[in-house]
């Protein structure tokens, strides 16, 4: 596959790829927390922190990869 074809596939499915990466990172971290020897209340706080952090990161990356809109209009005096 050529380089331009892989770029078009990635640009076409960029949000799906971002969701997959978010799900993989969040899931792997949740499994790591689950295996830790801490108390249940501490684990719950860790789950919340990881979920918030990965969700915020994915949101900011999603905003960053959104293509720019061409909505600016040129002012033309009458």
N, C-alpha and C positions, 0 to 999 in steps of 0.2 A: 504494500500500500504506500502511496506517495505521501510526502509530508503535507501537501495541501489538502489531501483527502482526510488525513487524520485531524488536521486543524478544523476542518468543516464539521466533522463528527463531534469533536470536542465542543465547538461553539454551538452546535445544534442541541447537544445534551448536557450543557454546562450545569444546569440546575439539578438535573438528575445525578450527575457525578458529584456535585457538592453535597446533595442529600446522602448519597452513598458513603462519602467520606465522613460526614457528620455521624451517620449511624454506626459506622465501623469504629470510629474513635470513641464515641460515647459508650457503645456496647462493650468494647474492650476494657475501658476504664471501669465500667460498672462491674464487670467480671472480676477485675483486680480488687475492687473494693469488697466485693462479696466474699472473697477468699481471705480477707484480712482478719486478724484476730481481735478486732475492736468490738465495743458494745454496739447494740442495735441502734441506739439513739445517735451515736457518733457516725455510724454508717449512713443513716438517713440524712444527716447534715452534709456528709460527703457527697451523697447522690445528688442532693439539691444543688450544691456548689458546682459539681461537674456538669450537670444538666444546664444550669444557667450560663456557665462559662462557654461550653461548646455551642450552645444555641446562639449566644451573643456573637461569638466568633463567626459562626456560619452566616448569621444575618449580615454582619459587616462585610464578609467576603462576597456574599450575594449582591450587596449593594455595589461593591467594587467591580464585579464582573458584568454588571448590567451595562449594555451598550448605551452610549450617550444619545439622548434624543436631539433631534434637529428642530426644535420648536422655536428657537430664537427668530424673531422677525426683524427685518431691517426697517428702520424708520425712514420713510420717504415723505418729505413735506409736500403739501399740495400747492 
